[in-house]
Amino acid sequence: MWMLLTLFYGLAKGAREIVKKKAMTKNTVMEVLLAYTFLSFIMVLPQVPMAGGLETRFYFWIALKSFCIFLAWIFSFRALKSMPVSLYGILDLSRVLFATCLGIVVLHEIMKPGQVAGLILVSLGLLMLKFKPGNKSESEGVKPIYVVAAFASCMLNAVSGLMDKILMKDVTSEQLQVWYMLFLVGYYLIYVIVTKTKISKSVIKNGWIWLLAILFVLADKALFEANAVKESKVTVMTLIKQSGCIVTIIGGKLIFKEKNVRYKLICAAVIIAGIFVAIL
């Protein structure tokens, strides 16, 4: 069951990258971030009665997790706005390396031979996507700062994923989701006030932001429940999450008319094969 929940998270995450890109055609990065975070928090309010009873130390750790995501989203949204969605989806796959290392070093998870083979296949797929023979890299024309931002987002998301697994040993999914969202809203409000960022009223009419919030709440709920299962492993979950690359590649072609989709799908097939090898 935890693998299915993680698969749902991965596919929903891939869809979110497309929705983010569409949302930012109508509003600025910070407008989308603040509105999307606030709407997500409103959606989890029914869980508030079940969110109490936490020990004081957990508020600190949840606040720290939220801060990691606060920074990760700023980096990822700015990177996504400035590059093709399929390219961003490819760069985002690098989080598998960060998360795997954290799972092994911090949680002392042991990877079985099949999982090692899966990791190798996923890494091979990433290299194939990065270095397509006989063609210029799609990253050419994209400022290096945005590529660095995408990688920084991956690293911070990997740290957040590690914290999810650790926190879910002692807190419930309702407690984590409510406080996590509350802290996030607080961080973005502080950022907007300090930087004097103007927020247009048009964000309320941006349907893509509403869809983004719905996908986020459902996907995170599934991920928290998956982390709550004792048998679940960060290393395996990280590989399964990469299923979202299929959604970003197909969405890049159908919605944004991006190129080189056939080759990207071949590379994605290698990545998906790695995921299947890892979970068998």
C-alpha positions as CSV (number, residue, x, y, z in Angstrom):
1,M,0.0,0.0,0.0
2,W,2.8,2.5,0.8
3,M,4.2,1.9,-2.6
4,L,0.9,2.8,-4.3
5,L,0.5,5.9,-2.1
6,T,4.0,6.9,-3.1
7,L,3.2,6.3,-6.8
8,F,0.2,8.5,-6.5
9,Y,2.4,11.2,-5.0
10,G,4.9,10.9,-7.8
11,L,2.3,11.1,-10.6
12,A,0.5,14.0,-8.8
13,K,3.8,15.8,-8.4
14,G,4.5,15.5,-12.1
15,A,1.1,17.0,-12.9
16,R,1.8,19.8,-10.4
17,E,4.9,20.9,-12.4
18,I,2.7,21.5,-15.4
19,V,0.0,23.3,-13.4
20,K,2.7,25.5,-11.8
21,K,3.9,26.5,-15.2
22,K,0.4,27.4,-16.4
23,A,-0.4,29.3,-13.2
24,M,2.7,31.4,-13.6
25,T,1.5,32.6,-17.1
26,K,-1.1,34.6,-15.4
27,N,0.6,35.6,-12.1
28,T,4.0,36.2,-10.7
29,V,6.0,33.6,-8.8
30,M,5.3,35.0,-5.3
31,E,1.6,35.6,-6.1
32,V,1.2,31.9,-7.1
33,L,3.3,30.7,-4.1
34,L,1.4,32.7,-1.5
35,A,-2.1,32.0,-2.9
36,Y,-1.4,28.3,-3.5
37,T,0.0,27.9,0.0
38,F,-2.9,29.8,1.6
39,L,-5.5,27.8,-0.3
40,S,-3.8,24.6,0.6
41,F,-3.9,25.5,4.3
42,I,-7.6,26.4,4.0
43,M,-8.2,22.9,2.6
44,V,-6.6,21.2,5.6
45,L,-8.5,23.2,8.2
46,P,-11.0,20.3,8.7
47,Q,-8.1,18.3,10.2
48,V,-7.3,21.0,12.9
49,P,-9.3,19.1,15.7
50,M,-6.9,16.2,15.1
51,A,-3.7,18.3,15.0
52,G,-3.3,19.0,18.7
53,G,-1.3,17.2,21.4
54,L,2.2,17.6,20.0
55,E,5.2,17.7,22.2
56,T,7.0,21.2,22.1
57,R,10.1,19.8,20.3
58,F,8.1,18.7,17.3
59,Y,6.9,22.2,16.6
60,F,10.5,23.2,16.1
61,W,11.2,20.3,13.7
62,I,8.0,20.8,11.7
63,A,8.9,24.6,11.5
64,L,12.4,23.6,10.2
65,K,10.9,21.2,7.6
66,S,8.5,24.0,6.5
67,F,11.4,26.4,6.1
68,C,13.2,23.9,3.9
69,I,10.1,23.7,1.7
70,F,9.7,27.5,1.8
71,L,13.1,27.9,0.3
72,A,12.8,24.9,-2.1
73,W,9.6,26.3,-3.6
74,I,11.0,29.7,-4.2
75,F,14.0,28.1,-6.0
76,S,11.8,25.6,-7.9
77,F,9.2,28.1,-9.0
78,R,11.8,30.6,-10.3
79,A,13.6,27.8,-12.1
80,L,10.4,26.4,-13.6
81,K,9.3,29.8,-14.9
82,S,12.5,30.2,-16.8
83,M,13.0,26.8,-18.4
84,P,10.9,24.2,-20.3
85,V,8.8,22.1,-18.0
86,S,10.2,18.8,-19.4
87,L,13.8,20.1,-18.7
88,Y,12.8,21.0,-15.2
89,G,11.3,17.6,-14.7
90,I,14.6,16.0,-15.7
91,L,16.6,18.2,-13.4
92,D,14.2,17.5,-10.6
93,L,15.0,13.8,-10.9
94,S,18.4,14.5,-9.4
95,R,16.7,14.5,-6.0
96,V,16.8,10.7,-6.2
97,L,20.6,10.9,-5.6
98,F,20.3,13.4,-2.7
99,A,17.5,11.4,-1.0
100,T,19.1,8.0,-1.5
101,C,22.3,9.3,0.1
102,L,20.4,10.7,3.1
103,G,18.4,7.5,3.5
104,I,21.6,5.4,3.7
105,V,23.7,7.8,5.8
106,V,21.1,9.1,8.2
107,L,18.6,6.3,8.5
108,H,21.1,3.5,7.8
109,E,18.8,1.9,5.2
110,I,20.4,-1.0,3.4
111,M,19.8,-1.2,-0.4
112,K,19.2,-4.7,-1.7
113,P,20.9,-5.7,-5.0
114,G,17.6,-5.0,-6.9
115,Q,17.4,-1.6,-5.4
116,V,21.0,-0.8,-6.3
117,A,20.3,-2.0,-9.9
118,G,17.3,0.3,-9.9
119,L,19.3,3.2,-8.8
120,I,21.9,2.6,-11.5
121,L,19.1,2.5,-14.2
122,V,17.5,5.7,-12.9
123,S,20.9,7.4,-12.9
124,L,21.6,6.1,-16.4
125,G,18.3,7.5,-17.6
126,L,19.2,10.9,-16.1
127,L,22.6,10.9,-17.9
128,M,20.9,10.0,-21.2
129,L,18.5,12.9,-20.7
130,K,21.4,15.2,-19.9
131,F,23.7,14.2,-22.7
132,K,21.7,13.5,-25.8
133,P,24.2,12.6,-28.6
134,G,24.3,14.8,-31.7
135,N,22.1,17.5,-30.2
136,K,22.6,20.7,-28.3
137,S,21.5,20.4,-24.6
138,E,18.1,21.8,-23.9
139,S,19.7,23.6,-21.0
140,E,21.5,25.9,-23.4
141,G,19.9,29.3,-23.3
142,V,18.8,28.7,-19.7
143,K,20.8,30.9,-17.3
144,P,23.0,28.8,-15.0
145,I,21.5,30.4,-11.9
146,Y,18.2,28.7,-12.7
147,V,19.8,25.3,-13.1
148,V,21.5,25.8,-9.7
149,A,18.2,26.9,-8.2
150,A,16.6,23.6,-9.5
151,F,19.3,21.6,-7.9
152,A,19.1,23.5,-4.6
153,S,15.4,22.8,-4.6
154,C,16.1,19.1,-5.1
155,M,18.5,19.0,-2.2
156,L,16.1,20.9,0.2
157,N,13.2,18.6,-0.9
158,A,15.3,15.6,-0.1
159,V,16.0,16.9,3.4
160,S,12.3,17.5,3.8
161,G,11.5,14.0,2.7
162,L,14.0,12.6,5.2
163,M,12.3,14.7,8.0
164,D,8.9,13.4,6.9
165,K,10.1,9.8,7.6
166,I,11.6,10.7,10.9
167,L,8.6,12.8,12.1
168,M,6.0,10.3,11.1
169,K,7.4,7.9,13.7
170,D,5.9,10.1,16.4
171,V,3.3,12.4,14.8
172,T,0.1,11.7,12.8
173,S,-0.4,12.8,9.2
174,E,-3.0,15.3,10.4
175,Q,-0.6,16.9,12.8
176,L,2.2,17.2,10.3
177,Q,0.1,18.5,7.5
178,V,-1.8,21.2,9.5
179,W,1.3,22.6,11.3
180,Y,3.5,22.3,8.2
181,M,1.0,24.3,6.1
182,L,0.5,26.9,8.9
183,F,4.2,27.5,9.2
184,L,4.5,27.8,5.4
185,V,1.8,30.4,5.2
186,G,3.5,32.3,7.9
187,Y,6.9,32.2,6.1
188,Y,5.4,33.5,2.8
189,L,3.4,36.2,4.6
190,I,6.6,37.4,6.3
191,Y,8.5,37.3,3.0
192,V,5.8,39.3,1.2
193,I,5.5,41.9,4.0
194,V,9.3,42.4,4.3
195,T,10.0,42.6,0.6
196,K,6.8,44.7,0.1
197,T,5.7,42.4,-2.7
198,K,2.4,43.4,-4.3
199,I,-0.2,40.6,-4.6
200,S,-2.8,41.1,-7.3
201,K,-6.4,40.2,-6.7
202,S,-6.4,38.3,-9.9
203,V,-4.8,35.3,-8.1
204,I,-8.3,34.3,-6.8
205,K,-9.5,34.0,-10.4
206,N,-6.5,31.9,-11.5
207,G,-8.1,28.4,-11.7
208,W,-4.6,26.8,-12.1
209,I,-3.7,27.9,-8.6
210,W,-6.8,26.2,-7.2
211,L,-6.0,23.0,-9.0
212,L,-2.4,23.2,-7.8
213,A,-3.6,23.5,-4.2
214,I,-5.9,20.5,-4.5
215,L,-3.1,18.3,-6.1
216,F,-0.7,19.4,-3.3
217,V,-3.0,18.6,-0.4
218,L,-4.0,15.2,-1.8
219,A,-0.4,14.2,-2.8
220,D,1.1,15.3,0.5
221,K,-1.6,13.4,2.5
222,A,-0.7,10.2,0.5
223,L,3.0,10.7,1.1
224,F,2.6,11.3,4.9
225,E,0.5,8.1,5.1
226,A,3.2,6.2,3.2
227,N,5.9,7.5,5.5
228,A,3.8,6.4,8.5
229,V,4.2,2.7,7.4
230,K,7.1,1.2,9.3
231,E,8.2,-1.0,6.4
232,S,8.5,2.0,4.0
233,K,12.0,3.1,3.0
234,V,13.1,6.5,1.9
235,T,15.5,5.0,-0.7
236,V,12.7,3.0,-2.4
237,M,10.1,5.8,-2.1
238,T,12.5,8.2,-3.7
239,L,12.8,6.0,-6.8
240,I,9.0,5.5,-7.1
241,K,8.5,9.3,-6.9
242,Q,10.4,9.6,-10.2
243,S,7.4,8.3,-12.0
244,G,6.3,11.9,-12.2
245,C,8.8,12.5,-15.0
246,I,6.5,10.7,-17.5
247,V,3.8,13.3,-16.7
248,T,6.0,16.3,-17.2
249,I,7.4,15.0,-20.4
250,I,4.0,14.2,-22.0
251,G,2.6,17.4,-20.6
252,G,5.5,19.4,-22.0
253,K,4.7,18.0,-25.5
254,L,0.9,18.2,-25.4
255,I,0.5,21.5,-23.5
256,F,3.6,23.5,-24.1
257,K,4.6,22.0,-27.5
258,E,8.1,21.2,-26.4
259,K,10.6,19.2,-28.6
260,N,12.7,16.1,-28.3
261,V,9.8,14.3,-26.5
262,R,10.4,10.9,-28.2
263,Y,14.0,10.7,-26.9
264,K,12.9,11.9,-23.5
265,L,10.3,9.2,-23.3
266,I,13.0,6.6,-24.1
267,C,15.1,7.9,-21.3
268,A,12.1,8.0,-19.0
269,A,11.4,4.4,-19.9
270,V,14.9,3.5,-18.6
271,I,14.1,5.5,-15.4
272,I,10.7,3.7,-14.9
273,A,12.4,0.3,-15.6
274,G,14.8,1.2,-12.7
275,I,11.9,2.0,-10.5
276,F,10.2,-1.4,-11.2
277,V,13.5,-3.3,-10.7
278,A,13.9,-1.5,-7.3
279,I,10.4,-2.4,-6.0
280,L,10.2,-6.0,-7.3
